[in-house]
Structures are given as structure tokens and as C-alpha cells.
Amino acid sequence: MKSLSLCVSLVPVLVLVLVPGLWVRVSAAPGCGPCDPDQCAGLPAAGCAAGSVRDSCGCCSVCAAAEGEPCGGRRAAARRCGAGLECVRTDEDKKMKLGDEDKKKKLGVCVCKSNYEVCGSDALTYSNGCALRSASLAAENQGKEPISIQNKGRCPTAPVIVSPPGEVYNVSGSQVYLSCEAVGVPTPVLTWKKVLGGKKREELLPGDKDNLAIQTRGGPEKHEVTGWVLISPLTEEDEGSYECHAANAKGEASAVGAIRIVHSIHDIVKTVTTEDEL
Ligand SMILES: *[C@@H]1O[C@H](CO)[C@@H](O)[C@H](O)[C@H]1NC(C)=O
């Protein structure tokens, strides 16, 4: 039964494909007059954000509905989404199980079919393929090169230290840590070095000290990495500058923090107050 009804329903499609003259007349929504291209309003000089499509009467070129714009609607007034976009009706309408004819009356919103970030050939990151397409159409309209997709995901960027290690003061025997947060695409690799005086200018951590540990984890944001130097118990030897170093294929960045020993807990309070006053 199913295959029989499928065959029957294919017949009109075949007729339309085989007889081109029929196509325009039959596909035109009810309410369309005869097509006179001279009567079509031109496209805006600034171009269309989501490109152009045939109107629902199959006659004039009109701007397609862009991402976030309403789409759907009845007959001659129906609006279609641009390439890469689909018309999504609200969940409420789906739940109500409307008949086909009723559904056509309901307006929807154009939503991009792809929902991941892309990197354009202009080295800019776009929220999705539709945003890139819009930018490309705008560029072409200004006589510039179109923008193509360079890669899925964000454009590669050199690391940036978004939260450098500060200075920490405490008494010997205490537990201290320095933290450092870096961002980059691809996500940078974080390392710590102790800055030394003299010939041996720096030492890669953790080294062989058993009162020092390095911890690293991804986040808090995507493409971010956070690392810590943890020292417990703090000794005179640990005093000094610590460099947080972030590197990926695009470059590197570093920032220096410090650990200082104070003689009593009261000195920590004093130091903090001094910083606040500055
Ligand atoms: C100083 O040391 C104490 C005891 O180990 C610790 O609880 C406190 O968090 C430390 N303060 C700072 C600023 O690191």
C-alpha cells in the first residue's frame, strides 16, 4: 500500500519536471498574479544579508530572511530563509499538532543549520556558517573577495595570559600557591619556571623538590588553561620569581609572579593594606 501511494504521489512531480512550462504556474502560491519581471522591485543596493531567493510566486528576486528573522507565512506573502538556514517554528505549534494547512500559516524564525564556530579566510571567527556567509555577501557587495571557511572552530590565535600570577606573601612553613590563566587557539600548553640569578637563569618546575607541585587543568572557558604552583611547606629557598609560560602553534606568552617570605603573619596584613592604598 505504501509503495503504491508513493508512486501515485510521484506522478505530479514527474509531470512538473518533464514539462518546464508547467513549473512556474503550478508552483506559484495561490494569490500570485501573472509574473511580469518589470514590475519587480529591485534588490536593495546594500545587498541582502542572507542572499536573495525567488519570492513565493516564483517571479521576483527578493531578499531571503536572515538568521533570527521571521519566515514562513501564507501564500504570496510567505518568506523563505536564505541558504544554510531553516525555518523553525516554535515548539508550541508542534505540540498542538496542527494540520498541514494550519502549519503553513504559522510564522517561524530562520535558524542556522550549523551551530558551530568557524574561522573565515579573513582570519576572523564567526559564530556559525551563516554569519560567515552574510559577511561574505557583504564583502562581495563592496567589491571585495568573498570569505570562505578556513577551518571549523575558532581561528588559531597566539596565547594571551588573561590572569597573571600575582605576588604572594607568607611565613615560612606555610602553604602558598601562584595561579596563571592563559587563552589561545589551540589551547596553550602551560609550564612554570623558577627565575634564578646567576648563570643558570631559570629552572623548569616542578624539578626535584618534594615541597612543590604543579597542577594544570583546562578552563574555565573553552580554549583556556589554568595552572598552579603549590608550595608546602614554604622555605627560604622557594622565595623568588616564578614565570608562567603559555605556548601553542601560533606563539607564546609569559608572565612573572613572586613568592615572598615575611617574618610574621602581621606583615602579610601590612603588605595587603599597602597594596590597597596604592
Ligand atoms: C598563608 O599560609 C596559611 C597557612 O599555611 C594559609 O592558610 C594561607 O592561605 C596563606 N596565605 C596566602 C596569602 O597564601
The ligand as an ORCA input file, in Angstrom:
! r2SCAN-3c Opt
* xyz 0 1
  C      49.467     31.686     54.309
  O      49.617     30.434     54.965
  C      48.467     29.929     55.599
  C      48.864     28.699     56.372
  O      49.514     27.735     55.584
  C      47.402     29.675     54.571
  O      46.250     29.140     55.149
  C      47.107     30.974     53.848
  O      46.184     30.718     52.816
  C      48.382     31.564     53.273
  N      48.098     32.886     52.725
  C      48.421     33.232     51.486
  C      48.080     34.616     51.080
  O      48.947     32.442     50.716
*
